[in-house]
């Protein structure tokens, strides 16, 4: 059969995969010379050739430990196998190729200004090739109980639905703290011992370390089938079963992505997040330091200078040094390991009072932190009997995390004693630079940061409000019924809808929140003229096929984008609603037409219909084109895809970190260092936020990573 006839047959059948491997190679295709690539003195360039010719869409990795921090830069080859690793600091680098269908090539030693010809190494078998697949390809092998196993018909508690069970195995549960599916979690460490079954091995595994109580409790709450299915999964992997799907090589703009990694923090403690700029004004802190949020792991804030490649630290204080550690009952981590960790034994590797979960730069370059100030018992001005306007409307007895502010230049660290708990922080678009917070439980809290900066008066500068629906539909807030009381058509109604994410709307001054759970929801809060008394809420539940809301963000038009455990990026546009937005029928299910769903890439679990096993933790909207795909591009953490996923021009674009495998972000940020510098002056920043950094490729001793994602105009731009 002639080649042209073969091509026509393939096209006619609608087959598009593997075409290049079926066609004979011309002599020009067989070898591509390295000197065909233009480079500068701070670049390493060349070509990756395989036995059949140039290798397109594979990664070239350059790594050095000569700098104060480990430095890794990764690029993708073009359709002729060529590459340019740009803008490398002076050092000696190990350089190699990694790609789907290959195993790692031999490592070459090179310095900037050199060209290389890298000989790609085809995988000798499917198992060797699958070793490099993202975690989602392995985790999707997990068996999900069939619909007929729910409702009290198996060991699964009768209260659980299939969607709730799935979501708990994904972003609202297990993968809310760490990645599952990479090499270290699809196998059992030998140090744990030997077990009669995979289920027994998993029951012991999840008791390890200071999160052992939380992990064991979560899987126990899902019934014995959770242990059985995890055990069955690792047993099948141990016997040689492989993923049924294979990942495609990077295509289109995915070949233009440059990923730069630097390690920081330490090998025992983790980062929840990092911050680079003010999301409203992304040139704030241009070329400046990144600051990490270590959450339960430490009081030490890691600070990374990406220009000098130097990591330093600042130990954040608390106002009351005698306050208890932010560990133990009431927290998501314990003081002591439930059972010894195979990596750290019974050592207390997490030790914090500050418990900094999330931080935000303000427009003046100061850092505002969701961090603890003192013990949970609130001061009198927060409680019943206080004359504080918010306390009069809704007194608060406890708050477990508050607000602090840190000036990196002067090293001044100040405390803001809030009556409400905090989790995420976001600046509003008003003249007072109001900081809105999530994590307040029954209330949404805020801080007039301008007033606090001028007066230092935390009590007068803060406020909070309950979430009240305008159930009687008269357009104003009235007396309300409580969530557990019978509805009264003459009154409004308070709802329990704790904000997990918080999103000030740049369009109309409203504030949105994502409500964690199944199905989950988004809530709109209109503060009104006197928020403690006038704020009104609207709630919009996630309809099928979506469920499992977690992190979310808002675009410049007021559309909310949310990570869903159903394997979708969901969007909600209030402008599409047809039914009344208030009144007795506006209880959450009144605007399904406002929702749209976009399935994440990667394979899904079998037996539950079309789905993606992706378990995204958080979504963020690039309002200012800080990455280069355009304004208002929504993006999500691709927690099982080893990177970030952008939804641009109707297509999911995967920004994968191919080395070290296991990259897992809990949030990310965009920054424009120089608006006139093209792609080099902008990019995304994210931390490897896995609670167990020793489980990524490299194992014990691996430190958390700061990742810088940039988008070139083409794969050879320098």
Residue, then its C-alpha position, 0 to 999 in steps of 0.5 A: x500500500x502506498x503512503x498516500x493511500x494509507x494516509x487517505x485511509x487513515x483520514x477517512x476512518x477518522x484516526x488521528x493518533x500515531x500517524x507519524x509512527x506509521x509513515x516511513x521517515x525521509x532522510x531529512x527526518x531521520x536525523x536533525x542536527x543540533x547546530x540548526x538551533x540558534x541560542x544565546x550565551x545563556x541558553x542550552x539548545x539542540x535536538x532530541x533524536x530517536x531511532x526513527x528520527x526527531x522526537x517531537x513533544x518531549x521534555x528537555x530538562x536542565x538541572x543544577x545544584x551549583x546555585x544556592x537552591x536547586x534549579x530546574x528548567x524544562x522545555x518541550x521540543x518542537x515538531x522537528x525535535x529541536x529545543x532551547x532551554x533559555x535564560x539559564x544562570x551560569x552553572x553546570x547542568x545535567x540535561x536529559x530528555x523525558x517523554x511519553x513512550x520513552x524512558x529517560x535518556x542518558x544525562x549530558x553535562x552542559x553549560x549555557x552557550x552549548x548545543x547538544x544532540x540528545x539520543x532519546x531512549x524508547x521505552x522497552x515495554x508498556x510498564x516502563x513507559x507508564x512509569x512516567x504517566x501523570x498520577x491520574x492515569x494510575x489513580x483512575x484504575x481505582x474501582x468505584x462502588x456501583x450505584x447499587x452498593x449505596x443506600x445501606x446495601x453494602x458496608x458503605x454507610x447508608x447516608x452516603x451517595x455515590x457522588x459523596x463517596x467519589x468526592x471524598x476520594x477526590x478533592x473534598x477528601x483524600x486529594x485535598x491534602x496530597x496527590x494519589x497515584x504517583x509511584x509512592x502511593x500506588x505502592x506500599x513502603x517496605x518499612x510499613x511491614x508485610x500484610x495479609x492483604x492490600x486492604x490491611x496495608x492501606x488501613x495501616x498506611x493511613x495511620x502514619x504521621x500527624x495526619x493519621x487520625x484525620x486520614x483513618x477517620x475519613x476512610x473509616x467514615x466511608x465504610x470498609x469498602x474504601x480500604x478494600x478498594x484501595x487495597x485492590x488497587x495496589x494489589x492489581x498494580x503490584x501484579x503488573x496491571x497498567x493504566x488502560x489509557x495513554x497520555x498524549x504528548x504536548x501539542x500546540x501551545x503546550x509546546x511553548x511552556x517553560x517551567x522553572x523550579x527552585x527548591x526551598x523550605x526543608x525536607x520535613x515540612x511543607x508549604x500550603x501555598x505561595x504568593x507573588x503579587x497583588x491579584x488586582x495589580x499584578x505588577x506589585x512586587x515585580x521581580x520581588x521575593x516569593x513568600x510561602x505559607x507553611x500552614x500546619x507545618x511551621x511558624x517559619x515563613x520561607x522567602x525565595x528571591x528568584x533573581x538571586x536564587x537565594x532562599x531565606x526565612x522569617x519566623x512569624x510570631x504570635x501575640x500570646x507566646x503561651x497560646x497552645x500549638x495549632x495542632x490537635x483537637x479542632x485542627x486537621x493535624x495532630x500533635x503526635x503521629x497515630x502510628x510511626x511514619x515509614x519516613x519520619x517515625x514518631x518525630x513531630x515534624x509539624x510544629x506551629x502556632x501561627x498556622x499561616x494558611x494563605x497570604x496576599x500582597x497588598x498594593x503597597x507591597x505589604x503581605x497580609x496573612x491568614x494566621x493565628x494571633x492568639x488562642x481561640x477564645x475571643x475578646x469581649x468586644x466580639x461577644x454578646x453584650x458588646x456594642x460592636x455593630x457586628x457583635x450586636x447582630x451576631x456575636x462570636x465566641x471563638x476564632x481559630x485563625x486571624x489576620x496579620x500583616x508583614x512588611x518585608x522591607x522593615x521586617x515589621x509584623x503586626x497582629x489583627x485580632x479578628x472575631x471571625x476565623x480566616x482561611x483565604x484572604x482577598x482584597x476588594x476593589x473599593x477605596x478602603x482596600x477591604x480584605x474579605x475572608x473565608x473560613x468564618x463558619x456562620x459569618x463572612x468577615x472583612x477588614x478595612x485595611x486602610x483604616x487599620x493601617x492608619x489607626x492600628x485599631x483592629x476592633x473598629x476596622x473589622x466587621x462580619x455578617x451572617x448569611x441571610x436570604x431575602x426569603x420574603x422577597x421584599x428586597x431588604x433584610x428583615x428578621x430571619x428564621x434560623x437554618x434548623x427552624x421551620x421557614x416563615x414566609x413573612x421572614x428572611x432565612x439565615x443559611x449555614x453556607x461557610x465560605x471556603x473560597x472568597x471572591x470580591x466581584x470587580x463588577x458590582x461590589x458583591x462578594x462571592x464564596x464557594x461552599x465546600x461539599x456535595x453538591x456544593x454551591x456558590x453564594x453571592x453576598x451583597x453587603x449593602x450600606x451597613x453590612x452587619x444589618x443590611x447584607x443579603x445573600x443568594x445561594x446557587x447549588x451545583x447541579x448535575x453533572x457537577x458536584x464537589x465544589x472546592x476552590x473558586x475564583x471570579x473573572x472581570x465580568x463577574x462569572x465564578x469558576x470553581x473546581x469540582x470533584x465531579x472532574x469538571x471546571x464549573x462556571x456560574x453566570x448569574x446573568x443567565x438566571x431566569x427565575x426570581x433571585x429572591x423570594x421563597x423559591x430562591x433556595x439554591x436550585x432556582x438557576x441551573x441555567x447559570x451553570x456550565x461544565x467543562x470536563x478536565x483532561x485525563x482518564x476517568x473511573x470506569x463504570x460511572x459514565x463519562x468522567x475525569x478522575x482529576x481532583x482539582x483543589x482550587x481554581x484561579x482566573x487570570x484576569x490580567x493575562x499574566x500568563x499569556x493565554x489572554x485576559x480572563x482565562x480560568x485555570x485550575x490546579x491539576x492535582x492529578x495531572x502534575x501541574x495546572x490546567x487552563x481553559x482557553x479558547x474552548x480547550x483544556x491546556x495542561x501546564x505539566x511539571x514533568x520532573x520531579x513527577x508528583x507536582x501538586x499545587x493548592x493555589x497559584x498566582x500571576x505576576x507581571x515583572x515587566x509589561x514591556x518584556x514580552x513573555x519573559x516579563x510575566x508568568x504564573x507562580x505556584x508552590x508544590x503544596x503536597x503535605x508530603x513532599x517526600x512522596x514526589x519523585x526523589x523521595x525522602x530529602x526532597x524539598x517543596x518547590x516553587x514553580x514559575x510557568x511561562x509561555x513563549x510565542x514558539x518552542x524555540x523563543x529565547 
